[in-house]
């Protein structure tokens, strides 16, 4: 990726610039999302830590060449009469920033903060850079290769393709050989694929499918009971999954003939169901929507997010839920090109976000080779989070697995998010192993740890009130409001019958003394055979006063 600075007018009236073409449906979704909240950039950011003798000039040259081949790095947007268009402009100035942080007290922390500041800064998609790259020096032969791109220009898979192509060009140059030709299609061809889809019978079939799936889905499903706009900086907690849990995951995929994605989606759906008490839950699945070879090898913004509706029966087993997830995901993937923005539009829903927490299983290769240097691609941001995202991805050299929860900081405090991460990690282990010694029902799986259970049993709360009897309650009312109406009943005349608190107290006292004379007292039953009336209430208070 390169830093491309737009030139010329970005807003025009009446005339579409030469070479400009409309945004795809996926790009329109990102455009509108950015217009709704200009202060929260809809961007992807990633970095690669490189240890070794890096040729910074060659890396910069390789990035610029790869950016030109895919086109996305030289994309700019123009607005004509309020309608956005895109234009691949090879005349844009291309450069790669170099930032020397090696003399900072903590170069690595300084680099992380520099990158965080860069990808969370507000963007004007018609005036600011849609893509940018930088090389950050943090020590002798130690660098971060950083890249950020706006989602309207490139999606996650396209970003990885661009990084891979850059690495391919760099390595070929270091080894003194020619790199293979680029296989990426021009962005106009990518847009044409979208145009053809939207006028096809496939589009109509996809629309019918999603209209049926979301017709009764209701409000977004969440672990919290409120909503809030996304923030530029999300809150993240997580880390490496314990090796024993990874072993359980691999064993479960073998037993169920499934995949990591199916197991994680099923486990989180079960967790969401148990935490909310809902059998019908919805989660959101990011998909590439790159269903053709041309799309898979090209740039552009194509990706999508589709909702998954799952029925989590408490008496179901993990194998049954995984099988249900497999069917739901398989059907969703057959219809994955239908844009999420169109799904919401067809459902006439008021909310702007997704239908449930995102579950993002990113098990693509993350080793990046630049000549003799081998680095690991680290995802910094996939964009703003409106509620919650579950991210599963490879760790160092693909030998470990990480599980992160990324959340809207206005909905999840640091402690709450950490508690959910710890609880879901435990529950994931329970879920994966629940059929190793005979099947167990999902509703019977442990979801609380010992400390959480101890805090609930016996039930605890705030300081209690001193005990008080019914006669004491009435006596207090007499002291505070003796002449106020205690009882009102429809009268036979023009006005209602009424008893004040003092009158109720004195009348019930007289009847109570009569009952006591008849040996009525504690543990003695008294039958009242009276219609609903002032007298029936007086009698009830009199019985209470006998003890």
Helices and strands as residue ranges (DSSP letters): E 3-5, E 11-12, E 21-22, H 25-36, E 43-51, H 56-70, G 72-74, E 75-80, E 83-88, E 93-95, E 97-100, H 107-120, E 131-139, E 142-150, H 156-174, H 187-198, H 201-214, E 235-240, H 243-256, H 260-276, E 280-287, H 293-296, E 304-311, H 318-334, H 340-347, E 358-362, E 367-370, E 373-381, E 388-394, G 396-398, E 401-407, H 414-432, G 442-444, H 450-456, H 470-480, E 485-489, E 497-500, H 501-517, H 534-545
